[in-house]
Structure formats: C-alpha cells, structure tokens
Amino acid sequence: MILSSKGSSPDDEAYRRSVRNMTVVIAAVLAVLAASLTIPPLVNPVHEQFQKSSFTTSPLGFNLFVAVNTTRIASGQSVSISAWIENTMNRINNITASNLWPLGPLWTRPCTAGWPIGIGVMQGYFTIDNISAGRLLTLWYQTPRCPVSSYSPEFFLVQPSGSRAIVTFANGIQQWDLNATASFKGYIVGQGEPAPFRGVYTVVVADEWGDIALTHFSSS
C-alpha cells in the first residue's frame, strides 16, 4: 500500500524535523569555521604560529634580530626581549649613523646616547604589512640612574659575522656589542599605573636605518 504525504506517520514527521535540525546545526558550524578563517589575525591570531625569534635583512649588509624567552607567559610574569645586529659580511661593515627610525618612541639601552636599536611592544597581533596601525606601549621598566654622554656615534665599524663594533664619536672611539636584552612585566597606563600583559602582543625591534623585525607572545 502506498501512503501519500498527507498520511505520513508521526515517526516520519519526527525524522524530518531531526533532519532539518541537523542541517541547521551543520550550517552554523560551517559559518563559524568560515568566520574563523576570515576574521583578521588582530582579532583571531594563530597562537601555534608564534615564533621565539625572527630577523630581517638590511640592505646595509646586516641582519636585525628579535627574540623572546617564551611566546606564552602567565599574567604578572615578565617577558624577556633581545635585539641585536649581526654583520652578514666577511669583512668589516662600515655603517654611517642615521636617524631613519621607522617608528617610535622605542626602548633603547639606558645611559647610552645614540644606541642604534630599539625595542617596543604593541597590544594585538600585527605583521610588517600593518605595523603602522599599532600603537607602542610605554613599557614597565625600571630605568637606572646614570649619566648619559652628550656625544652620539658617527660610524659603526661592525666586525665580520658578528655584533661587536668599533664606534666612532667626535671625541674618540668606543667598542660596543650591538645587542640588548631587557625584561618587561607589563606597561604603564593612566597616571603611571603599571598594568600586566594580558592577551596577544607584538614585539617590535627597529634600528635607526629603518629596519623592523617582529615576533609575538601571549599572556593569559
């Protein structure tokens, strides 16, 4: 015997409702997956792709490096950030001092006028393509009291395949290791109140010749 649609049993109607509900659920899951793929990384960063270090190659014959001690810290803990320049030539690289900082203000080594490398942190996930949209935080760091020389470098004679440099000034020469490491517990907000890191952050290292290197970390 053949039943018409009008003569469908209650079991048939329940089955159809179940199929419709399952279709709605699958559509919702697919929509969420599609959104997760299209939402900008600033909102939905891929934490598994965070790297402890990276570098950029300068047209002046050196690499600018950035590194963090970890890509994930607990709230209230410090992140240690290192920055350094490494000559890629097998001879002395004579680099003229410049002032082409691509962004600022950056943290530089205390008590050293004309230090050519700066460190910064931005809240959110940024890449080299949209770094100009970020805002540098005032990092929570205790700056030591010390005299600062009024002379700034004129030339950096960087040793082959390394970071050691003979730095020339108007009043003489010095030897510098073009690297710096500092630990930061957070950033300053409002009237000088410290705030711990919480969320995703972009670490920015830049030099006075316009080069930028980036990496990231997160804090729970």
N, C-alpha and C positions, 0 to 999 in steps of 0.2 A: 504494500500500500504506500502511495506517495503522499507526503504531507506538504501542504502549502506553507508559506511563511507565516500566514495568519494562524496556522495550527501548531506553531513551534512550542515545544515543551519548556517549562521553567529552567530545566538544565541547559537547554540551548541558549536561552537569554542570559543566564549567568556566565556561560562560556564566552558569549560575545562581549559582555561587559568586562570580563577578565582580559580579553584580547585588547579591547580599547584602552583599558588602564595600563597594560603593559606597553602599548605603543606610546602613550603619553610619557611614561617613565623613561623609555629609551630615548625619546626626542629630547627630554630635559637633560639627560646625561650627555647626549651629543652636543647640546647647546653649551653646557658647562665646559666640556672639553674644547670646543671651538673658541670659547671666550678666553680660556687659559692660554691658548696659543696665540691669540691676537692682542691681548692686553699688553701694553708696553712693559719692558723689563723694570722700569722705575717702580711699577706697582706690583709686578709679579716676577721678581728675579729668580733665576735658576741657581739655587744655592750650591748645587753639586758642581757647578762650573767655576766656582770661586777658586782662584789660584793664589798661592802664598807669595809668588813673585812674578814679575814681568819686566820687560825692558823695551826701550825704543832706541833706534839707531839714529844718531845725529849726523847730518851732512858734514859736520866738522871733524868726523873721524873718531867718535867715541860712542859708547853705549851708556844710556842713563837707566839705572836700575831702581826698582822699588820692591820691597819685601816686607811682609808682616810675619810675626811669630806664629800666628794662627788665623784662620778665616772664621772662627766662631768663638766668641767669649761669653762668659756668664755676665749678667748685669752687675755692674760695680767693679768688674775686673779691668785691668789695663790691657791695651794693645800696644805692642812694640813695633815701631815702623823704622825701617832702614832705607837709606837712599845713598847711592854712590855713582860715581862716574868711572868708567873703565876705558882706557885708551885701546882702540882696536888696531892701531898701527904697530909695526915692529920697530918703530923709531920714536924719538921724542916728538910729541904733538904740541906745537906752539899755538896756543889759543888766545886770541885777544879778548880781554874783558869786554863785556857788553851789558846792556840793560834792557833786553827784549823779553822780560818776564811775560809769559802768556796769560797769567792771572795772578791775583794776589788779594790781600796780603797772606804770605805763607810763613810758616815757622822755619827759621834758619838757625844755624848753630849759634848759641849765645856767645856774646863777648867777641865776636869776630866780624869786623866790618868787611863788607864785600864778599861774604860767603856765597858761592855761586849756585847752591842747591837749596830748594825749599820744599817743605812738607806741608800737606794740607789734608783735611777730611771734609767730605760733603755728606749730608744726610740724604740717602736714597741711592739708587743704582744708576750710575752714569757710565757712558762709554766715551771714547775720544770724539765721536760724532756729535754728542750733545752735552759735552762737559761745560760749555759756556752757559747752559741753563741752570747749572748748580750754583750753590752758594757756600763759600768756605766758612766753616765754623771757627770760632775762637777757641782754640784747644786748651784744655785744662792741663797746665804745666807750670811747675814752679821754676821761674827763671832765676838763676843765681845772680847775686850782685857782683859785678866785676867791671873794671874799666874797659872801654871799647876804643880801639885805635881810630884815629880820625883819617887814617890813610886806607884807601881801597886798592885792590890789585890792579895792575895794568896788563899783565900777561900771565898765563898759566902754562908752564912747560911740563906737560904730563909725561911721565916715564912710559916706556913701551909696555904694552899689555898689562897695565896696572892703573892704580888710582893715586899713587904718590906723585906730587907735583912740586916743582920749584916755582914759587910765586914771586913775581917782581913788583915792587912798590916804588913810589917816587923817592923813598928814603932808604931803600935797601931790598933785601930778598928774605924769604922765609920758605920753609918746607911744610907743605900741608898734605894730609891724606884727605882726598876729596870724597869723604864718606861721613855719614852722620846717622846716629840711631837715637831715638827718644821714645819714651813710653808715655801714653796719654790715657787717663782714666775716664775722660769724657770731654765736655765742652762747657763754655761759660754762657749763661743766659741772663737776661734781665739786668739787675744791678750787681753783676759779678757773682751770681749764684752758680755753683757747679751743677751740671746735670750729667748723669752717667749715660753711656751709649746704650741705646735700645732700638733695635730694628736693623736695617741694612744701611751700610755706609760705603762710600767710595773713597779710597785713599789716592791722593794726588801727589805726585812728585814732579817738580818742574825745575828747569835751570834758567839762568839768565840769558841763554841763547835761544830760548823759545821752545825747547823740547818738553814733552809731557809723557809720563809713564803712569799707568793706573793699575790698581788692584782693588779687591773688595773684602769686606768682612761683615759679619752679622753678630748681633748681641741679643740674647733672649731676656 
